[in-house]
Structures are given as structure tokens and as C-alpha cells.
Amino acid sequence: MSSNVKVQPQGGFVETPYIKDLVTRALAYLQAGFAVHFCGPAGTGKTTLALHVAQKLGRPVALTYGNSDFNPTDLIGGIYGYKERKVIDNFIHSVLKTEEEMTFRWTDAALTEACRKGYTLVYDEFTRSRPETNNVLLGVLEEKLLQLPPVKIGDTWLKVHPDFRAIFTSNPEEYAGVYRSQDALRDRMITINLDHFDEETEIAVTAAKSGLPLEDARRVVKIVRDYRTKKEYEYVPTVRASIAIAKVTRLQGLKPNNSDPFFRQICLDILTSQSNRAVTN
């Protein structure tokens, strides 16, 4: 079901020129009424960026996560529980009149609530849901109409609120558990492809998230980026590896020094844990 969150400005959010450019472009597309889709490998900041952009729009956020077990009800809503009303009339002493009424309760899910109230929908990892589940988005993004199921009492169509906006994130299609999205759906959104951060952004993010001094963070990032350039692994370490190494280094009171065997082992443990599926030559 929906998870409605009040997105606050994120403390420590890093805005380098690279990040500012992404945010500016995304806001331009959203303000023009288009859906935005951040697509990229794990660890490229898709979800953080999506929530930051949503916060910039200044509207409440309906947050939902893709799941292969999803069905349209998980996006739209459904009948969840009921309300029972019972009236006993004993106005005339010799006559007992009982009246019972049961009303089923409809509950909006994330998509319906966002469409109805003009919220910003953040649909994280949307391609982890089956394509048929996401078909309902076609009318929302194009005709600005949401079709409600027959069990919904009242109108079967909901006109989308003019303030409604949608931000999607996804991993590449070759990732496990990811479905290929419909061409018609991708055609209704503007995709911004993300890759690993540029070096200055990675250094700034690592320092902000770990608390390590900037110059020490720079040394850690260089180690990770050098490792990333090797062609021996299918899965390369992301900025998360830099943050993990930097955080452990700071908490252990170490300096990022290759001559320190403990520091070298920390790097080895974290880097290989992210790339332990080596390509067989």
C-alpha cells in the first residue's frame, strides 16, 4: 500500500555541479508535466536523487516500491475491511426493531492517492513489478485519467489532479529480478541515465556520509576508482564501497594508508564483497 512521507531537506545532501545539473534537468521536465525516470546501476544515487527532486517540488510524496508480487490493487487500492452499523429501536416498549448495515471500506493505494490529491509519486525500482501491473500507468501519464476497478463504489475513472507528478527509478534490465518495461510506458516518461559519479562528486559524497576529512576521503575514492577500472569483474564497486571503507576507517581511528595492513584488509573485504562474482576468462 501507499507510504506517504513528508520529505524534508536532506541533511548532508551533496550538490556538486554534476548533481545540480541532474536536479535542474529533472525539475524542468517535471514542471512541464512529464514523468521523470532515473535509470542506472545500483549505487548511483537514484532513490536519494528522486526524493531530493520530489522535495524540491514542495508537494507531499506518495512512495512505493516495485515488487514482483505486486498486482494492480497494490498501486490503485482495494477493499480493506468494512464498517458495521447497528441500530436498536425500542421506542415502543412492546416492539423491538433492529437495523444493521455493513459498508465495505475502499482504501486508496499510492498511485490513486497521488492522482487524487496532487501528490508526487515516487515509484522506486518500478521494473521489479511485472509489466502488466504497471499498465495502469499508461492512462495516468498520457490521458491524465486513472481507471478504477469495478469493485470501487462510485466513479470508475478518476481525473488526475493537475499537480500530480511522477518520478520513477530502475536498475538496468540485465539485473536479476528486473522486468523489461513496456515501450509504451517508457515513451511516456523522460529517462535520465545515471552512471557512477564523477570523481569530485564521489569524494564529496564519501566525506559527507562517512565523516572522514576530505583529503582522506579523496585517497579512499582513488583506491575504489582504480579498482573499478579493472576489467576482471562483472560487478564493480560503487560509491557505497567508498563510503563503507571511509566510515570504518574513521571509526577505527585509521588513516587511509596502503602501508597499514589492517586498512588494506578493510579495503579488500569491502571491495571483494561487491565484486565477488568474477567473470570467467
N, C-alpha and C positions, 0 to 999 in steps of 0.2 A: 504494500500500500504506500501512500504518499508519505514523504518525510518533509514537512515544511520547516524551513530553517530561516532564521533571521541572520543574514550574512553580515558580519561585522568586518571592518577593515582589518586585514590580517597583519598582526604584528610581525615584524621581521621580513615582510614580503619584499623581495628584491626586484627593483625596477632598473635594470640596465637598459641601454639603448635597444638591445635585442628584444627584451621583454616589452618595453614601451611600444615598439613597432608592432608586435603581435597584438597587444591590447588595443592600440589605436585602430588597426585594421578590423579587428573583431567588432568593436563598438560601432564603426562606420557601417558595417553590414547589418548589424542588429538594429541600429537606429533607422535603417532603410526598410526594415520589416523582414529581412531574410534570416533564416536559421543559420547558425554557425556550427561547424563540425571541426573539432580538433582531432587530428589523426596522427598517431606516431607510436614509436616503440614504448615499452614500459620504462618509467623513469625519466620521461621528458617533460614532466610537469603538466600534463593535460588537465587533470582534475583540479589542481591548485589554480591553474590559469582560468579554467572555466568558472570556478567560484569567484575568483577575483573580478573577472569581467561582469559576472552577474551582480556582484556588489556595486560595481560602477553604474549599473542601470538604475539602482535605487528602488527596486521593487522586491517584494517577498519572493523567496525561491522555493519551488517545489522540486525536491531532489529525489531521484530514483535511480536504481542500478540495474543494468541488464542482467538477465539470468535465463538460462536455457529452459528452466521450468516455468517461465512466465507464460501467461496467456493474456488475451486482450483485457480480461477483467482486472488484471493487476495494474494495467495502465488507466483503464476507464473507471472502474468501480463496480460495485455489485451489491447484492442484498446481504447484509451482515447483521443478523439479529432482527428483532421485532419489538414493537411496543404494544403492550396489552392494557386495555382499559375496561374496568368493570364497574357497573353502576347498580346499586341495590336500592329499589324504591319500595319503601314500606309506609307510604303516606297514608294509605287506608289500612287500618290495623289488621283487617281480615284478609288482605291481598298482599302477596309478596311478588314483586316484579323485579326480575334480574335481567340486566342487559350487558352483554360482553362484546367487545370489539378488539380485533387484533390487526395491527398495521405493520407491515414489513418495512424495515428501515434501509433506505439506499444510502451508501457511503461513497463519496467521490474518491477516486484514486488520484495520483499525482497529475496526470495529464488533464483530466476533467476539471480538477480544482484550478489548475493554472489557466486553462482556457476560459473558465467561468469568471475568475476574479482578476485576470490580467497579470498573473504572476510570471516569473521567469522560470521555465522548465529547464533543469539541468539533468540530462539523461546520460549518466556515466556508463561507459562501456556498453553502448546500446547494441552493438553487434554480437553481444553474448546472448541476446534474446533471439528467438527464432524469427526469421523474416516475416512469416505470416502474422506473428504477434504485432509487428511494427506496421502492418498495413494500415492501421487506423490513423497513422500519422500523415498519410498521403493527403487526405482531405483537409486536415488541420493546416498543413503548410501551404497548400495551394488554394483551395476554395474558402479557407478560413471557416470550415464547418466540421464539427465533431459529431459523428454518428453514434448515438447511444443505443445500447441493446434493448430488445423488446421488453425485457423484464423491468426496465426503468419506467416508473409511472410518470406520465406527462409527455412532454415533447420527446421525439426520438432524434431530434437534431439540436445541437447547441451551437449558436453563433459564437465564434471565438472573440473574446474581448480584444479591443484594439491595442491594449498594452501588452498582450501576450507576446513573449519572446521565447525562443528555444535554443539551447546550447547542447550539443552532443559531443561525446568523446568516444574514441575507439582505438583499439590496437590494430596492427596490420593483419590482413586476412590469414597469413600463414601461421599466426599464433594459435596454439591449441585452445579449443573451446570457442573460437570466433567464427561466426557465420558470415557468408558473403551477403552484404546488404543489397537490396533491390536497386537496380539502376534508376528506377523512377523516384525512389526516395532520395538517393544521392543527388539526383538532378534538382531537388527542391531545397538543397542546402549548399552553402558555400564552405568548401573544405579548406582548412589551413593545415598543411602538412608540417609536422614538427619533427625535428631530429635532435640529436644531442646538443646541448647548449654550446655556444661559443665559449672559448676559454675564460674570458673575463666574467661572463655570467656564471659559469660553473664555480669559479673561485669565490665570487660574491655570495652565491647560494650556500656553498660549503661553509664559509666563515659564519654566515648568519645562522645557519641551522645547527652548527656544532659548537659555536663559541670560541673556536680556535682563532688566534690572531691571523690577520690577512696574509702575511708573508708565509706563515706556516701552512695555511690553507693552500697557498699557491704551490708549495712543494708537494703536498698531498695530491692535488689535482694533476700535477705534472706526471706523477707516478701512475695515476689511473689512466690518464690520456695516452701515455706511452704504451701501457699495457693494452689499451683499446685498439691501438693501431696494428697490433699483431693480427695475422690472418689465420691463426691456428684454431680459433674458436668461433662457433656459430652464434653464441650469445655473449655479447660483450658487456662489461660492467658499465653501469650508468652513473649519474651523479649521486645516486644513493650509496654507491660504494665509496665515493669521496667523502660523503657526509659521515658514513659509518666509521671509516678509518680515522677521520679528523676527530669525531666525538670520543672514540675510545682513547685516542692519543691524548686528548686534553684531560679526560678523566683520570688517566693513569699518570699524569704529570710528565709525559714524554715530550720529546721534540722529534719532528719528522726527519730522522737521521738514518740513512741507509747503513751506517756502521753499527747501529743498535740492533742486536739480534731479535729482541722482543718486538721492536717496531717492524722489522722485516717479516716476522711471523704473523703479526696482525694483518699486514698488507696481503700476505699470501693466503691466509684464511678467508679474508673477505673477498678478495678478487676471484679466487678459485670457486668460492661458493656461488658466485654469479655467472661463472662461465664453465661449470663442471661438465657440460655436455660438449666435449671436444669433437670437432669434425674429423672423421677418419680419412686420412690421406691414402 
